[in-house]
Amino acid sequence: MLTALTLMLALVLVYAVAFYQGWLGGSDTTADTDQVTATAPPLQPGDVRVNVYNAKGEPGLAGRTSEELETRGFAVDAVDNDPEDASIAHSADIRHGPQGLESAELMQQSVPGSKLVADEREGTEIDLVLGDGFTELAPAQESPGQTSEAEPTDG
């Protein structure tokens, strides 16, 4: 009886080792670890379509800011006063729909103190609405796909 029990335990042990090593052929326990996860390339400024709106009331602010965004590679569509006529005390609101969250987060890196504002729009286009606290964009950071341009000097 003891011999039969020992033999049975040995067979269970051999089976368990064979199972976990994948020697049994029917199970593929390494499939999860061998899969390559494909990730999308990071979003680049050229992938972002933005409308630049002025809620600060400073003449030309949206135009100057849109020009700077274009030099950084962003695709600017509309440039105007804020169509919602919002009162924004901080630097800016970045309005975006569900599909534009990644674009809004990329834009936020260029606008210190800005806040993301979700709305119901379709697509990935975003609105950068410049508020009373806006002075200038953050210094441009070099990244793949971004062009480097010399800063103009006053003098």
VOLUM-986650 format. One record per residue: x, y, z of N, C-alpha, C in turn; chain; residue number from 1. Coordinates in nm, 2 decimals. Layout:
<tilums>
@nu=X nv=Y nw=Z cau=X cav=Y caw=Z cu=X cv=Y cw=Z chain=A resi=NUM
...
</tilums>
This chain:
<tilums>
@nu=0.08 nv=-0.12 nw=0.00 cau=0.00 cav=0.00 caw=0.00 cu=0.09 cv=0.13 cw=0.00 chain=A resi=1
@nu=0.19 nv=0.13 nw=0.08 cau=0.28 cav=0.24 caw=0.09 cu=0.36 cv=0.26 cw=-0.05 chain=A resi=2
@nu=0.39 nv=0.15 nw=-0.11 cau=0.46 cav=0.16 caw=-0.24 cu=0.37 cv=0.22 cw=-0.34 chain=A resi=3
@nu=0.24 nv=0.18 nw=-0.35 cau=0.15 cav=0.23 caw=-0.44 cu=0.13 cv=0.38 cw=-0.42 chain=A resi=4
@nu=0.12 nv=0.42 nw=-0.30 cau=0.10 cav=0.57 caw=-0.27 cu=0.23 cv=0.65 cw=-0.31 chain=A resi=5
@nu=0.34 nv=0.59 nw=-0.29 cau=0.47 cav=0.66 caw=-0.33 cu=0.48 cv=0.67 cw=-0.48 chain=A resi=6
@nu=0.44 nv=0.56 nw=-0.55 cau=0.44 cav=0.56 caw=-0.69 cu=0.34 cv=0.66 cw=-0.75 chain=A resi=7
@nu=0.23 nv=0.67 nw=-0.69 cau=0.12 cav=0.76 caw=-0.73 cu=0.17 cv=0.91 cw=-0.72 chain=A resi=8
@nu=0.24 nv=0.94 nw=-0.60 cau=0.29 cav=1.07 caw=-0.58 cu=0.40 cv=1.11 cw=-0.68 chain=A resi=9
@nu=0.48 nv=1.01 nw=-0.71 cau=0.59 cav=1.03 caw=-0.81 cu=0.53 cv=1.06 cw=-0.95 chain=A resi=10
@nu=0.43 nv=0.99 nw=-0.99 cau=0.36 cav=1.02 caw=-1.12 cu=0.30 cv=1.15 cw=-1.12 chain=A resi=11
@nu=0.23 nv=1.20 nw=-1.01 cau=0.17 cav=1.33 caw=-1.00 cu=0.28 cv=1.43 cw=-1.02 chain=A resi=12
@nu=0.39 nv=1.41 nw=-0.95 cau=0.51 cav=1.51 caw=-0.96 cu=0.56 cv=1.52 cw=-1.10 chain=A resi=13
@nu=0.58 nv=1.40 nw=-1.16 cau=0.63 cav=1.40 caw=-1.30 cu=0.53 cv=1.47 cw=-1.39 chain=A resi=14
@nu=0.40 nv=1.44 nw=-1.38 cau=0.30 cav=1.51 caw=-1.46 cu=0.30 cv=1.66 cw=-1.44 chain=A resi=15
@nu=0.31 nv=1.71 nw=-1.31 cau=0.31 cav=1.85 caw=-1.28 cu=0.43 cv=1.92 cw=-1.35 chain=A resi=16
@nu=0.55 nv=1.86 nw=-1.34 cau=0.67 cav=1.91 caw=-1.40 cu=0.65 cv=1.92 cw=-1.55 chain=A resi=17
@nu=0.60 nv=1.81 nw=-1.61 cau=0.58 cav=1.81 caw=-1.75 cu=0.48 cv=1.92 cw=-1.80 chain=A resi=18
@nu=0.38 nv=1.93 nw=-1.72 cau=0.27 cav=2.03 caw=-1.75 cu=0.33 cv=2.17 cw=-1.75 chain=A resi=19
@nu=0.40 nv=2.21 nw=-1.64 cau=0.45 cav=2.34 caw=-1.63 cu=0.57 cv=2.37 cw=-1.72 chain=A resi=20
@nu=0.64 nv=2.27 nw=-1.77 cau=0.75 cav=2.29 caw=-1.87 cu=0.69 cv=2.29 cw=-2.01 chain=A resi=21
@nu=0.57 nv=2.26 nw=-2.03 cau=0.51 cav=2.26 caw=-2.16 cu=0.54 cv=2.13 cw=-2.24 chain=A resi=22
@nu=0.58 nv=2.03 nw=-2.18 cau=0.62 cav=1.91 caw=-2.25 cu=0.50 cv=1.82 cw=-2.29 chain=A resi=23
@nu=0.38 nv=1.86 nw=-2.25 cau=0.27 cav=1.77 caw=-2.28 cu=0.20 cv=1.81 cw=-2.42 chain=A resi=24
@nu=0.25 nv=1.92 nw=-2.48 cau=0.20 cav=1.95 caw=-2.61 cu=0.07 cv=2.02 cw=-2.62 chain=A resi=25
@nu=-0.03 nv=1.99 nw=-2.54 cau=-0.16 cav=2.04 caw=-2.54 cu=-0.17 cv=2.18 cw=-2.48 chain=A resi=26
@nu=-0.08 nv=2.21 nw=-2.39 cau=-0.09 cav=2.34 caw=-2.32 cu=0.02 cv=2.43 cw=-2.36 chain=A resi=27
@nu=-0.01 nv=2.56 nw=-2.37 cau=0.10 cav=2.65 caw=-2.41 cu=0.10 cv=2.76 cw=-2.30 chain=A resi=28
@nu=0.17 nv=2.73 nw=-2.20 cau=0.18 cav=2.82 caw=-2.08 cu=0.27 cv=2.94 cw=-2.11 chain=A resi=29
@nu=0.35 nv=2.93 nw=-2.21 cau=0.44 cav=3.04 caw=-2.24 cu=0.38 cv=3.14 cw=-2.33 chain=A resi=30
@nu=0.26 nv=3.12 nw=-2.38 cau=0.20 cav=3.21 caw=-2.48 cu=0.18 cv=3.35 cw=-2.43 chain=A resi=31
@nu=0.15 nv=3.37 nw=-2.30 cau=0.13 cav=3.50 caw=-2.25 cu=0.26 cv=3.58 cw=-2.24 chain=A resi=32
@nu=0.36 nv=3.51 nw=-2.20 cau=0.49 cav=3.58 caw=-2.18 cu=0.57 cv=3.60 cw=-2.31 chain=A resi=33
@nu=0.53 nv=3.52 nw=-2.42 cau=0.60 cav=3.54 caw=-2.54 cu=0.54 cv=3.64 cw=-2.64 chain=A resi=34
@nu=0.42 nv=3.68 nw=-2.61 cau=0.35 cav=3.78 caw=-2.70 cu=0.42 cv=3.91 cw=-2.70 chain=A resi=35
@nu=0.44 nv=3.97 nw=-2.81 cau=0.49 cav=4.10 caw=-2.83 cu=0.38 cv=4.20 cw=-2.82 chain=A resi=36
@nu=0.39 nv=4.30 nw=-2.74 cau=0.28 cav=4.40 caw=-2.73 cu=0.32 cv=4.51 cw=-2.82 chain=A resi=37
@nu=0.23 nv=4.54 nw=-2.92 cau=0.26 cav=4.65 caw=-3.01 cu=0.20 cv=4.78 cw=-2.95 chain=A resi=38
@nu=0.28 nv=4.88 nw=-2.94 cau=0.24 cav=5.01 caw=-2.89 cu=0.24 cv=5.11 cw=-3.00 chain=A resi=39
@nu=0.15 nv=5.20 nw=-3.00 cau=0.14 cav=5.30 caw=-3.10 cu=0.26 cv=5.40 cw=-3.07 chain=A resi=40
@nu=0.31 nv=5.46 nw=-3.18 cau=0.42 cav=5.56 caw=-3.16 cu=0.36 cv=5.68 cw=-3.09 chain=A resi=41
@nu=0.44 nv=5.75 nw=-3.01 cau=0.39 cav=5.86 caw=-2.93 cu=0.34 cv=5.97 cw=-3.03 chain=A resi=42
@nu=0.24 nv=6.04 nw=-2.98 cau=0.17 cav=6.14 caw=-3.05 cu=0.27 cv=6.26 cw=-3.07 chain=A resi=43
@nu=0.28 nv=6.31 nw=-3.19 cau=0.37 cav=6.42 caw=-3.23 cu=0.29 cv=6.55 cw=-3.25 chain=A resi=44
@nu=0.35 nv=6.66 nw=-3.23 cau=0.27 cav=6.79 caw=-3.26 cu=0.20 cv=6.80 cw=-3.39 chain=A resi=45
@nu=0.26 nv=6.74 nw=-3.49 cau=0.19 cav=6.74 caw=-3.63 cu=0.07 cv=6.66 cw=-3.63 chain=A resi=46
@nu=0.04 nv=6.58 nw=-3.53 cau=-0.08 cav=6.49 caw=-3.52 cu=-0.19 cv=6.57 cw=-3.45 chain=A resi=47
@nu=-0.16 nv=6.69 nw=-3.40 cau=-0.26 cav=6.76 caw=-3.32 cu=-0.32 cv=6.88 cw=-3.40 chain=A resi=48
@nu=-0.45 nv=6.88 nw=-3.41 cau=-0.52 cav=6.99 caw=-3.48 cu=-0.58 cv=7.08 cw=-3.36 chain=A resi=49
@nu=-0.55 nv=7.20 nw=-3.37 cau=-0.59 cav=7.29 caw=-3.26 cu=-0.65 cv=7.42 cw=-3.31 chain=A resi=50
@nu=-0.75 nv=7.47 nw=-3.24 cau=-0.80 cav=7.60 caw=-3.26 cu=-0.75 cv=7.69 cw=-3.14 chain=A resi=51
@nu=-0.70 nv=7.81 nw=-3.17 cau=-0.65 cav=7.89 caw=-3.07 cu=-0.74 cv=8.01 cw=-3.05 chain=A resi=52
@nu=-0.79 nv=8.02 nw=-2.93 cau=-0.89 cav=8.13 caw=-2.90 cu=-0.84 cv=8.22 cw=-2.79 chain=A resi=53
@nu=-0.87 nv=8.34 nw=-2.79 cau=-0.83 cav=8.44 caw=-2.70 cu=-0.95 cv=8.48 cw=-2.61 chain=A resi=54
@nu=-0.93 nv=8.44 nw=-2.48 cau=-1.03 cav=8.48 caw=-2.38 cu=-0.98 cv=8.59 cw=-2.29 chain=A resi=55
@nu=-0.86 nv=8.63 nw=-2.31 cau=-0.79 cav=8.73 caw=-2.23 cu=-0.83 cv=8.87 cw=-2.27 chain=A resi=56
@nu=-0.86 nv=8.89 nw=-2.39 cau=-0.89 cav=9.02 caw=-2.44 cu=-0.77 cv=9.10 cw=-2.49 chain=A resi=57
@nu=-0.65 nv=9.04 nw=-2.49 cau=-0.53 cav=9.11 caw=-2.54 cu=-0.52 cv=9.10 cw=-2.69 chain=A resi=58
@nu=-0.53 nv=9.21 nw=-2.76 cau=-0.53 cav=9.20 caw=-2.91 cu=-0.41 cv=9.13 cw=-2.96 chain=A resi=59
@nu=-0.43 nv=9.04 nw=-3.06 cau=-0.32 cav=8.96 caw=-3.12 cu=-0.27 cv=8.85 cw=-3.05 chain=A resi=60
@nu=-0.31 nv=8.82 nw=-2.93 cau=-0.26 cav=8.71 caw=-2.85 cu=-0.28 cv=8.58 cw=-2.91 chain=A resi=61
@nu=-0.39 nv=8.55 nw=-2.96 cau=-0.42 cav=8.42 caw=-3.02 cu=-0.34 cv=8.40 cw=-3.15 chain=A resi=62
@nu=-0.32 nv=8.51 nw=-3.23 cau=-0.24 cav=8.50 caw=-3.35 cu=-0.10 cv=8.47 cw=-3.32 chain=A resi=63
@nu=-0.04 nv=8.55 nw=-3.23 cau=0.10 cav=8.52 caw=-3.19 cu=0.12 cv=8.38 cw=-3.14 chain=A resi=64
@nu=0.03 nv=8.34 nw=-3.05 cau=0.04 cav=8.21 caw=-3.00 cu=0.03 cv=8.10 cw=-3.10 chain=A resi=65
@nu=-0.06 nv=8.12 nw=-3.19 cau=-0.08 cav=8.02 caw=-3.30 cu=0.04 cv=8.01 cw=-3.39 chain=A resi=66
@nu=0.11 nv=8.12 nw=-3.42 cau=0.23 cav=8.12 caw=-3.50 cu=0.34 cv=8.04 cw=-3.43 chain=A resi=67
@nu=0.35 nv=8.06 nw=-3.30 cau=0.45 cav=7.98 caw=-3.22 cu=0.42 cv=7.83 cw=-3.22 chain=A resi=68
@nu=0.29 nv=7.80 nw=-3.21 cau=0.25 cav=7.66 caw=-3.21 cu=0.28 cv=7.60 cw=-3.34 chain=A resi=69
@nu=0.26 nv=7.67 nw=-3.45 cau=0.29 cav=7.62 caw=-3.59 cu=0.44 cv=7.60 cw=-3.60 chain=A resi=70
@nu=0.53 nv=7.69 nw=-3.54 cau=0.67 cav=7.66 caw=-3.55 cu=0.71 cv=7.54 cw=-3.48 chain=A resi=71
@nu=0.63 nv=7.50 nw=-3.38 cau=0.66 cav=7.38 caw=-3.30 cu=0.60 cv=7.25 cw=-3.37 chain=A resi=72
@nu=0.53 nv=7.27 nw=-3.48 cau=0.47 cav=7.16 caw=-3.56 cu=0.33 cv=7.13 cw=-3.54 chain=A resi=73
@nu=0.26 nv=7.21 nw=-3.46 cau=0.11 cav=7.18 caw=-3.44 cu=0.04 cv=7.23 cw=-3.56 chain=A resi=74
@nu=-0.07 nv=7.17 nw=-3.59 cau=-0.16 cav=7.21 caw=-3.70 cu=-0.27 cv=7.30 cw=-3.65 chain=A resi=75
@nu=-0.26 nv=7.43 nw=-3.68 cau=-0.36 cav=7.53 caw=-3.63 cu=-0.47 cv=7.55 cw=-3.73 chain=A resi=76
@nu=-0.59 nv=7.54 nw=-3.68 cau=-0.71 cav=7.56 caw=-3.77 cu=-0.76 cv=7.71 cw=-3.75 chain=A resi=77
@nu=-0.85 nv=7.73 nw=-3.65 cau=-0.91 cav=7.86 caw=-3.63 cu=-0.83 cv=7.94 cw=-3.53 chain=A resi=78
@nu=-0.82 nv=8.07 nw=-3.55 cau=-0.76 cav=8.16 caw=-3.46 cu=-0.86 cv=8.28 cw=-3.44 chain=A resi=79
@nu=-0.91 nv=8.30 nw=-3.32 cau=-1.01 cav=8.40 caw=-3.30 cu=-1.03 cv=8.42 cw=-3.15 chain=A resi=80
@nu=-1.13 nv=8.51 nw=-3.12 cau=-1.17 cav=8.53 caw=-2.98 cu=-1.25 cv=8.41 cw=-2.94 chain=A resi=81
@nu=-1.26 nv=8.38 nw=-2.81 cau=-1.33 cav=8.26 caw=-2.77 cu=-1.47 cv=8.27 cw=-2.80 chain=A resi=82
@nu=-1.52 nv=8.17 nw=-2.88 cau=-1.67 cav=8.17 caw=-2.92 cu=-1.76 cv=8.15 cw=-2.80 chain=A resi=83
@nu=-1.71 nv=8.10 nw=-2.69 cau=-1.79 cav=8.08 caw=-2.57 cu=-1.78 cv=8.20 cw=-2.47 chain=A resi=84
@nu=-1.70 nv=8.29 nw=-2.51 cau=-1.68 cav=8.41 caw=-2.43 cu=-1.66 cv=8.38 cw=-2.28 chain=A resi=85
@nu=-1.57 nv=8.28 nw=-2.25 cau=-1.54 cav=8.23 caw=-2.12 cu=-1.46 cv=8.33 cw=-2.04 chain=A resi=86
@nu=-1.47 nv=8.33 nw=-1.91 cau=-1.38 cav=8.41 caw=-1.82 cu=-1.29 cv=8.31 cw=-1.76 chain=A resi=87
@nu=-1.16 nv=8.31 nw=-1.80 cau=-1.06 cav=8.21 caw=-1.75 cu=-0.95 cv=8.29 cw=-1.67 chain=A resi=88
@nu=-0.94 nv=8.27 nw=-1.54 cau=-0.84 cav=8.33 caw=-1.46 cu=-0.70 cv=8.27 cw=-1.48 chain=A resi=89
@nu=-0.69 nv=8.14 nw=-1.50 cau=-0.56 cav=8.08 caw=-1.51 cu=-0.51 cv=8.09 cw=-1.65 chain=A resi=90
@nu=-0.40 nv=8.02 nw=-1.68 cau=-0.34 cav=8.05 caw=-1.81 cu=-0.42 cv=8.01 cw=-1.93 chain=A resi=91
@nu=-0.49 nv=7.89 nw=-1.93 cau=-0.56 cav=7.85 caw=-2.04 cu=-0.65 cv=7.73 cw=-2.01 chain=A resi=92
@nu=-0.75 nv=7.71 nw=-2.09 cau=-0.83 cav=7.59 caw=-2.09 cu=-0.80 cv=7.51 cw=-2.22 chain=A resi=93
@nu=-0.79 nv=7.38 nw=-2.21 cau=-0.77 cav=7.30 caw=-2.33 cu=-0.89 cv=7.22 cw=-2.34 chain=A resi=94
@nu=-0.98 nv=7.25 nw=-2.43 cau=-1.11 cav=7.18 caw=-2.45 cu=-1.09 cv=7.07 cw=-2.55 chain=A resi=95
@nu=-1.15 nv=6.95 nw=-2.51 cau=-1.13 cav=6.83 caw=-2.59 cu=-1.24 cv=6.74 cw=-2.57 chain=A resi=96
@nu=-1.26 nv=6.65 nw=-2.67 cau=-1.36 cav=6.54 caw=-2.66 cu=-1.29 cv=6.42 cw=-2.62 chain=A resi=97
@nu=-1.36 nv=6.31 nw=-2.60 cau=-1.30 cav=6.18 caw=-2.56 cu=-1.19 cv=6.13 cw=-2.64 chain=A resi=98
@nu=-1.20 nv=6.15 nw=-2.77 cau=-1.09 cav=6.11 caw=-2.86 cu=-0.97 cv=6.20 cw=-2.87 chain=A resi=99
@nu=-0.99 nv=6.32 nw=-2.81 cau=-0.88 cav=6.42 caw=-2.82 cu=-0.80 cv=6.44 cw=-2.69 chain=A resi=100
@nu=-0.83 nv=6.35 nw=-2.60 cau=-0.76 cav=6.36 caw=-2.47 cu=-0.61 cv=6.35 cw=-2.48 chain=A resi=101
@nu=-0.55 nv=6.26 nw=-2.56 cau=-0.41 cav=6.25 caw=-2.58 cu=-0.35 cv=6.38 cw=-2.65 chain=A resi=102
@nu=-0.43 nv=6.44 nw=-2.74 cau=-0.38 cav=6.56 caw=-2.80 cu=-0.38 cv=6.67 cw=-2.70 chain=A resi=103
@nu=-0.48 nv=6.68 nw=-2.62 cau=-0.49 cav=6.78 caw=-2.51 cu=-0.38 cv=6.77 cw=-2.41 chain=A resi=104
@nu=-0.35 nv=6.64 nw=-2.37 cau=-0.23 cav=6.62 caw=-2.28 cu=-0.10 cv=6.67 cw=-2.34 chain=A resi=105
@nu=-0.08 nv=6.64 nw=-2.47 cau=0.04 cav=6.69 caw=-2.54 cu=0.04 cv=6.84 cw=-2.54 chain=A resi=106
@nu=-0.07 nv=6.91 nw=-2.57 cau=-0.07 cav=7.05 caw=-2.57 cu=-0.05 cv=7.11 cw=-2.43 chain=A resi=107
@nu=-0.10 nv=7.04 nw=-2.33 cau=-0.08 cav=7.09 caw=-2.19 cu=0.07 cv=7.10 cw=-2.16 chain=A resi=108
@nu=0.15 nv=7.02 nw=-2.22 cau=0.30 cav=7.03 caw=-2.19 cu=0.36 cv=7.16 cw=-2.24 chain=A resi=109
@nu=0.29 nv=7.23 nw=-2.33 cau=0.34 cav=7.36 caw=-2.39 cu=0.28 cv=7.48 cw=-2.32 chain=A resi=110
@nu=0.17 nv=7.45 nw=-2.23 cau=0.10 cav=7.56 caw=-2.17 cu=0.10 cv=7.54 cw=-2.02 chain=A resi=111
@nu=0.20 nv=7.59 nw=-1.95 cau=0.20 cav=7.58 caw=-1.80 cu=0.08 cv=7.64 cw=-1.74 chain=A resi=112
@nu=0.02 nv=7.57 nw=-1.64 cau=-0.09 cav=7.62 caw=-1.57 cu=-0.23 cv=7.60 cw=-1.64 chain=A resi=113
@nu=-0.22 nv=7.54 nw=-1.75 cau=-0.35 cav=7.51 caw=-1.83 cu=-0.43 cv=7.40 cw=-1.76 chain=A resi=114
@nu=-0.56 nv=7.40 nw=-1.79 cau=-0.65 cav=7.29 caw=-1.74 cu=-0.72 cv=7.22 cw=-1.85 chain=A resi=115
@nu=-0.73 nv=7.09 nw=-1.84 cau=-0.80 cav=7.01 caw=-1.94 cu=-0.95 cv=7.02 cw=-1.91 chain=A resi=116
@nu=-1.03 nv=7.05 nw=-2.02 cau=-1.17 cav=7.06 caw=-2.00 cu=-1.24 cv=6.97 cw=-2.10 chain=A resi=117
@nu=-1.30 nv=6.86 nw=-2.06 cau=-1.37 cav=6.77 caw=-2.14 cu=-1.50 cv=6.82 cw=-2.19 chain=A resi=118
@nu=-1.53 nv=6.80 nw=-2.32 cau=-1.67 cav=6.83 caw=-2.37 cu=-1.71 cv=6.71 cw=-2.46 chain=A resi=119
@nu=-1.82 nv=6.73 nw=-2.53 cau=-1.88 cav=6.62 caw=-2.60 cu=-1.85 cv=6.62 cw=-2.75 chain=A resi=120
@nu=-1.75 nv=6.69 nw=-2.79 cau=-1.71 cav=6.70 caw=-2.94 cu=-1.67 cv=6.56 cw=-2.99 chain=A resi=121
@nu=-1.69 nv=6.55 nw=-3.12 cau=-1.64 cav=6.43 caw=-3.19 cu=-1.50 cv=6.46 cw=-3.24 chain=A resi=122
@nu=-1.42 nv=6.36 nw=-3.26 cau=-1.29 cav=6.37 caw=-3.32 cu=-1.18 cv=6.41 cw=-3.22 chain=A resi=123
@nu=-1.06 nv=6.44 nw=-3.28 cau=-0.95 cav=6.46 caw=-3.20 cu=-0.91 cv=6.61 cw=-3.19 chain=A resi=124
@nu=-0.98 nv=6.70 nw=-3.26 cau=-0.94 cav=6.84 caw=-3.26 cu=-0.97 cv=6.90 cw=-3.12 chain=A resi=125
@nu=-0.88 nv=6.99 nw=-3.08 cau=-0.89 cav=7.05 caw=-2.95 cu=-0.89 cv=7.20 cw=-2.97 chain=A resi=126
@nu=-0.93 nv=7.27 nw=-2.86 cau=-0.93 cav=7.42 caw=-2.85 cu=-0.84 cv=7.46 cw=-2.74 chain=A resi=127
@nu=-0.75 nv=7.55 nw=-2.77 cau=-0.66 cav=7.61 caw=-2.67 cu=-0.72 cv=7.75 cw=-2.65 chain=A resi=128
@nu=-0.78 nv=7.77 nw=-2.53 cau=-0.84 cav=7.90 caw=-2.50 cu=-0.75 cv=7.97 cw=-2.39 chain=A resi=129
@nu=-0.69 nv=8.08 nw=-2.44 cau=-0.60 cav=8.15 caw=-2.36 cu=-0.67 cv=8.24 cw=-2.26 chain=A resi=130
@nu=-0.63 nv=8.23 nw=-2.13 cau=-0.69 cav=8.30 caw=-2.02 cu=-0.61 cv=8.42 cw=-1.97 chain=A resi=131
@nu=-0.66 nv=8.48 nw=-1.86 cau=-0.59 cav=8.60 caw=-1.81 cu=-0.45 cv=8.57 cw=-1.75 chain=A resi=132
@nu=-0.43 nv=8.45 nw=-1.71 cau=-0.29 cav=8.41 caw=-1.66 cu=-0.19 cv=8.37 cw=-1.76 chain=A resi=133
@nu=-0.23 nv=8.37 nw=-1.89 cau=-0.14 cav=8.33 caw=-1.99 cu=-0.04 cv=8.44 cw=-2.03 chain=A resi=134
@nu=0.09 nv=8.40 nw=-2.03 cau=0.19 cav=8.50 caw=-2.07 cu=0.27 cv=8.45 cw=-2.20 chain=A resi=135
@nu=0.31 nv=8.32 nw=-2.19 cau=0.37 cav=8.26 caw=-2.31 cu=0.38 cv=8.11 cw=-2.30 chain=A resi=136
@nu=0.41 nv=8.05 nw=-2.41 cau=0.42 cav=7.90 caw=-2.41 cu=0.55 cv=7.86 cw=-2.33 chain=A resi=137
@nu=0.55 nv=7.74 nw=-2.28 cau=0.66 cav=7.69 caw=-2.22 cu=0.77 cv=7.67 cw=-2.32 chain=A resi=138
@nu=0.90 nv=7.68 nw=-2.28 cau=1.01 cav=7.66 caw=-2.38 cu=0.99 cv=7.53 cw=-2.46 chain=A resi=139
@nu=1.02 nv=7.54 nw=-2.59 cau=1.00 cav=7.42 caw=-2.67 cu=1.10 cv=7.31 cw=-2.63 chain=A resi=140
@nu=1.05 nv=7.19 nw=-2.63 cau=1.14 cav=7.07 caw=-2.60 cu=1.16 cv=7.00 cw=-2.73 chain=A resi=141
@nu=1.28 nv=6.96 nw=-2.76 cau=1.31 cav=6.88 caw=-2.88 cu=1.25 cv=6.74 cw=-2.86 chain=A resi=142
@nu=1.19 nv=6.69 nw=-2.96 cau=1.14 cav=6.55 caw=-2.96 cu=1.14 cv=6.51 cw=-3.11 chain=A resi=143
@nu=1.13 nv=6.38 nw=-3.13 cau=1.13 cav=6.33 caw=-3.27 cu=1.02 cv=6.39 cw=-3.35 chain=A resi=144
@nu=1.05 nv=6.44 nw=-3.47 cau=0.94 cav=6.50 caw=-3.55 cu=0.92 cv=6.65 cw=-3.53 chain=A resi=145
@nu=0.99 nv=6.70 nw=-3.43 cau=0.98 cav=6.85 caw=-3.41 cu=1.10 cv=6.92 cw=-3.47 chain=A resi=146
@nu=1.07 nv=7.03 nw=-3.53 cau=1.18 cav=7.11 caw=-3.59 cu=1.23 cv=7.21 cw=-3.49 chain=A resi=147
@nu=1.36 nv=7.23 nw=-3.50 cau=1.43 cav=7.33 caw=-3.42 cu=1.44 cv=7.46 cw=-3.49 chain=A resi=148
@nu=1.40 nv=7.57 nw=-3.43 cau=1.41 cav=7.70 caw=-3.49 cu=1.48 cv=7.79 cw=-3.40 chain=A resi=149
@nu=1.56 nv=7.88 nw=-3.45 cau=1.63 cav=7.98 caw=-3.36 cu=1.53 cv=8.07 cw=-3.30 chain=A resi=150
@nu=1.55 nv=8.11 nw=-3.18 cau=1.46 cav=8.21 caw=-3.11 cu=1.50 cv=8.35 cw=-3.16 chain=A resi=151
@nu=1.40 nv=8.43 nw=-3.20 cau=1.43 cav=8.56 caw=-3.25 cu=1.48 cv=8.64 cw=-3.13 chain=A resi=152
@nu=1.57 nv=8.74 nw=-3.16 cau=1.62 cav=8.82 caw=-3.05 cu=1.57 cv=8.96 cw=-3.07 chain=A resi=153
@nu=1.54 nv=9.03 nw=-2.97 cau=1.50 cav=9.17 caw=-2.98 cu=1.63 cv=9.26 cw=-2.97 chain=A resi=154
@nu=1.66 nv=9.33 nw=-3.07 cau=1.78 cav=9.41 caw=-3.06 cu=1.81 cv=9.48 cw=-3.18 chain=A resi=155
</tilums>
